Amino acid sequence: KYHGWVRRFSVRKRFEVRRNAPDVQTFGCRLNIWESEVIRDQAGAAGLSDAIIFNTCAVTAEAEKQARQAIRKARRDHPDAKIIVTGCAAQIAPETWAAMPEVTQVVGNHDKLQAASWTKLAANDAPSLLVSDVMEVRETASHMVDSFHEHTRAFLQVQQGCDHRCTFCIIPYGRGNNRSAPASDLIDAARRLVANGCKELVLTGVDITSWGSDLSGRPRLGNLVRQILDAVQDLPRLRLSSIDPAEPDAELMDVLAEDQRLLPHLHLSLQHGDDLILKRMKRRHLARDILRFCDEARRRRSDVIFGADVIAGFPTENDQAHQANLAIIAKADITHLHIFPYSPRPGTPAAAMPQIPALVIKQRAAELRTLGAARLGSFLDSAIGKRDQLLVEAGNRGHGRSFAKIRLAGDFIPSGQLVDVELIGRDGDSLVGRAVAKGAQSA
């Protein structure tokens, strides 16, 4: 099985590629951020420094709308630029994007990670549609990067694709089936990222909880987390992206309890709080499974904080189901909420189900967001007077261990620094922190 390759640059070479890198505009998930780094490196090395590349998302119709608007603006601002569209939206409907008069070429999700693709594009030796059948791809999540452009945390892709077929989701048709990167490759990549200054590593993918299901011995995500932490002792912080609570992982819970470097922030692919809606979504968990997962994590780690993706207005959702959606947030004690108003995706089973009126969806999403804002506000207020550790990202701002936003009061501190802070106040949806010397005692 092909395990991919690692692009290695000397410091000088990496600087040259970054300096001559194309403009890559990223939409959507953390995985797209990671892949944009690969695109920026490979396209820059191929000589496409004057191109504008759009790495699109297909999760919602709004994400595609935003990408189209950005493409049109780019063409107005840069009439002679080569505009290349890639990403999930481009993979799923390449002809649609190719039909835009502003677009020069469309590149598929698999093709965008191949250096040969960008070499052909730079030499004008590629078709207008360079899109492979992603469902036929069998190679693992492959390309590793050594550092991140304008990001102080690094995202490490541990797997690609998804074997599940939720009725609302088009993403498997843009990403293909699950392919896991071997632990040895990921450990090597983690070591290089830390050596290049990474203070926080985020494990990402389409469905990271499925990592290892296609590898020998079928290891689990918890095993990978333990291996990385054991092998890369100088990694200060390890964070997980969205995880699926339908797949309990005893070793992951053990590592959560045993190693403080695994940050106490777990973002759940919850989606809904009503059991009938979850079944119609073809999710593999029920509401009780969410509560069981959260209770077990809290038992193992008292400071654990949960985030969740929640869909408002899924087809057939009645008032009772909506109330269950609101209730699960309080019952599971969710702090960070990502609310998605349901948007039908052509080609998915949910798009053929009885739809909820758009105004009702908007109202229900607003209720969920209001609840989410109140819960986040309560958490932030409860944190005042406590200690945290801030990863400074830009302008004395960044995120704490719980993923709370923190603004550092006082002298400017360069990005990429880890700072122990005392939380002294709140500024909207952010906390305000004051740097404290290590070993100092709070009043």
N, C-alpha and C positions, 0 to 999 in steps of 0.2 A: 504494500500500500504506500502511495506517495505521501510523505510526511512534510512536504513543503521545504522551503529554504529560508534562510535568514540573510537579509541584506546587511552587510557590514560596511560602514563608512569610517574612515579616519575622521578626526575632528575637522580637519581642513576640508575634506571632501564633503562632509555633511553640511558645513557652512556654505560651500559653493552651491550645493543643490538647494538649500533653503533660500539662499539669496536669489537664485534664478527660478524658484518654484512658481508654478502657476497659481492663480487664484482658485481655491477650492472652497465652494460654499456648501455647507453641510446641513441637511434637514433630518430631523428624527432622532433616533436612539443613540445610545453610547457606542453601539457597535459601528454605526456609521461614522462617528467621530474617529474611532480607531482606524477604520478603513480609509478615511480621508487622509490619514497620515501616510498610509501605504501609497495611495494615489499621488499625493504631493511629492513623495520621494521618487517614485518611478516615472511620473510624467516630467518632473524636473530633470531627472537624469537623462531622459530621452530628448530633452530640448524643447519641451512644450511650455516654455516660460510665459508665452503670451496668450495661452489658452485660459478660458474661464470654464471651470468644471463644476457641474451641479450634481451632488450626491443626494438623490431624492429619497423620500419616504412614501410609503403607500398605506400607512396605518389608517389615516382618515382622508376624506375628500378635501378637508381644509389644508392638510399638509401638501397635497398635490397642487391646490390652488395657489398657495404661497410660493411654491417652486416655479409655477408658470409666471406669476407676477415678477419674480426675481429675474427670470430668464428674459422676459420682455424688457425690463429695465436695463439689464446688462447689455442687450443689443442696442438700445437707444444710446446708452452711454459709451459703448465701444463698438461702433458699426463695423469695424474690420476684424474683430476678434474671432477666433475659433471657439465656438460654444459647444461643449460636449456635455451630454446628459447621461447619467448613470444612476445606479441605486435601484431600490425595490420597485418604484413606480415605473422606471424605464424597463426593468426586466419583465414586468407583468404585461405592459402594453407598449412595446417599443415603437410600433407604427404610429401610435397617437402622438408620442413625443417627436418622432421624426417628421411628422406632418407640420409641426410648428415652423413657420418660416425663419424664426430666429435661430433654430438649432442646426448646427453643422453635422454632428454625428451622435449616435446613441450607442452606449457601451453597456453590456450586460453585467450582472452582479458577479459572476465568476470571472468574466473577462477583465473587469476593472482591477483585479488583483494580480494580473499577469503582466510582467515587465514587457513581454513581447507585444502586448496589445498597444502599449504607449509608444513603443518604438515604431510600430506600423503607422500609428496615428500621426506621429511626428514626421514620418517620411511620406505622408499622404498615400500610404499603401494599404489602407484599411477600407472596408465597405462602409457605407453610411450607417448600416445596422450591424454592429459587431456584438452579437448576442447569442451566446451558447444556450443550449437547453439545460437549465440548472437542475432539473430533476434527474438528469443523466450523470451529474458530477458525482464522483466517488472519492475524490481526494479529501483529506482532512482540512480543517481550518489551518491555514498554512503560514501566511506571511507574518513575520514578526518585525516590529520596529524597535529602535533603540532609544528613542526619545520622542517627546511630543511638542508640536508647534503650538505655542500660546496656551499650553495647559500644564499646570504644575502637578496634577495627578496624571497617572498614565493608565490607559485602558488596555487590558491584555485579553485578546480574543481566545477563549478556551475551546469553543466549538462553533459550528456553523449549522444552520438549518433547523428544521423541527419535524418530528415524526407525528405530531398530533394534528388534528384537523378540527379546531374549534369552529363552530358554524359562522362566526362573525369575522373570521380572520383570513386575509388573503396572503399573509406573509410567507407561509410555506411554499407558495407558488413563485415567490420572488427569491427565496433563499434555498429551496431544495430540502432534502432530508438531513437528519442529524449526522454530522461528521465531527468527531472529537480530535483535538490536537493531543499528541502524546504528552504525558507529564514531563518527560525529560526535556522536550522542546520548550515547554512553558517555563520550567525552572531555569533553563539557560536564558530565556528572554527576560525573566524577572531579574536575574542577576545583572544583566546588561542595563536594564532600566534603572536599577538602584545605583549601579556604578556611574550612570550618567545623571544622577541627582534626584531620581524619583523618590519622593517621601511617602506617597500613597499609591498603591496599585489597586485598580478596580478590575475584578474578573468579569468579563462580559461575553455576550454571545446572544444568539436568538433564544435559546432555551438552556441556560447553563446547568439547570438541574438534571438535564439528560446527559451531561458530560460523562463519558466512559462507557455508555451503554453499547457502543460499537467497538470497544477495545477489548483486548484479551483479558479475561478475568472479570470483565464488567465492573471496574472500580466506580465508586461514587464521588460526587463533588466534595464531600467531606474529606475523603482520602487525598484528593488533589490539594485542597486547602492545607491540610496537615503537611504534605510533602513540601509545598512551597515555603511555608513558615519554618519548617525544620531545616531546609536547605539554604534559605536566604535569611540568615539570622540578623543581618543589618537592614532588613526591610522594616521600617517603623510602623506602617499601617497597611492593612489589607482590607478591602471593602468588596462586598458582593453586589452585583447589579440584581435585577429582578429575579426572584426565585419562585418556583412552583410549589405551593404547600401540599400538593397532592402526592408528593414523593418524599415521605419522611426519610431522614438520613441520620441514623444514630451517631455516626462518626462526626458529622457536621455539628451536631449538638454538643458532642464531647469537646471538640476544638473550641467552640464558642465559650464553653465554661473554663477551658484550661489556658487559653492564650489570649491575653489582652490586646495583642496586635491585630486580631480579627475584630474589626470595629463592630460595636453593638447596634448596628443599623441594618435591618433586614427589610428589603422592599419586596412585597408579596404581589404575585399575579393573582389577585383576589377576584376581580371582575364583577362579582355580585354577591348579595347576601341572601337571596331567595333560592331555595333548593330547586324549585321547578324551573326557574330561569336558568340556573346553573346547568341543569340537565338539557335544556333547550340550547344552551350555548355549547353543549358537548364538553363541558369541563369535567375533570376527573376528580373533583372534590365537592363536598357539600359544606354548608355553613359550619357544621359541627367540626369538620376537619380543620377549618381555619382557626377556630377557637382552641382546639386541641394543640395545634402547632404553636400558637402564640403562648399558651399556658406553659408548654414544655420549654420553650425558649426562655421565658421569664424565670422559670424554676432554675434553669442553668445559669442565667446571667441577669442579675437584678436590674441592670441599667439598660437593657435592650430596648430599642425604640423601633417601631414598625412604620413603614410606608406601604402604600397599596395603590394599585391601578383599579379603578372602579368605572364601570360603564353605566351611564344613565339612559333610560328610555329604550332598552332592548325590546325588540318586537314581542308583543303579547304582555309586556309588563303592565300590570294593573296597580291600583293604589296600594293594595296590600303588599305586593312585591316591592314597590318603591319604599314602603315603610321598613320592610325587612332589610333593604339596601342601606337605609339610614341607620338601622339598629345595629348591624354587624360592625359598623365603624366604632361605635361606643363599646360594644361587647368585647371586641378584640383589642380595644384601646389603640387605635390607629392614630398616628400623629401627622405623618406627611402623606397627603392625598393627591393623587393625580386623577382628575375627573375627566372622562371622555364622553361627550354626548354621542349617542349611537349614530353612526353614519353608515348606511347600507353600501356594501361593496359588491358591485356586479360580479357574479360568478360564485358567490358564497351562499350556502343554504339559508342563512338568516335573511338575506335580501329578498327571499321569496315568502317569508313569514309575514303575518299581519303586522303592519307598521304602526308605530305610535305617532300621533300628530307632532309636527316639528315644534310647535309652541309648547306642548306638554314636555317634550324632551328638554327644551331650553329651560323651562321652569324647574324640572326635577334636577337638572345639572346645577342650576343656581342654588337649590336647596342643599345639595351635597357639598358644593363649594363653600357655602356659608357655614355649614357644620365643620368642614375641614379647617376653615380659617379660625373658627372658635377653638377647635381642639389644639391647633398649632399655637394660637395665642396663649392658651392656658399652660401648655408645656413650656413655652418661652418664659412666661412669668414665673413658673415654678423653678426655673433654672437660675434665676437671678440670685447672686450670693454664693453660687457654687463655682467649682473649678472646671475647666475644660482645656482641651488642647486644640489650637487653631492651626490649620494649614493655610498660610497666607497665599492667596492666589493673585490678587491685583488690587492696588490701591488700599492696602491695609484691610482687605476683606477676604473672606474665605469661608470654610466650613469646619465645624467642630466634629468631634468623634461621632456624635449623634446625627450628623448631617445638617444640624441647625446652622443657618447663616450667622456669621459673627463679623462685626466691624470692630477693628482694633483702635481704641482711642490712644492718642499720644504720638510718639515719634514714628516716622515712616520706617517700615521694615520690608526688606526686599521680598519679592514673591519667592515661593518655594521653601520658606522657612517654617519650621514647626515651633510654635510659641505656646507656652503655658500661660493661660489667662484666668483672671478672676472676672466673672460675669457681673457687671455693675449696673446694667440697665437694658432697656429694650427700645429699638427704633423700628417701628412697624413690624415687618416679618423677620427682622434680624435682632440678634442680641448684640450688646455692646460689651466689649471685654477690655481689660487692662492687663498688660503684660506683667507677669510676676516672675521673680527670680526663682529658679529651681531650688527647692528646699525651703523656700520662704513659707511662713505660716500665715494663713488668712486670719483676719480679726474675728 
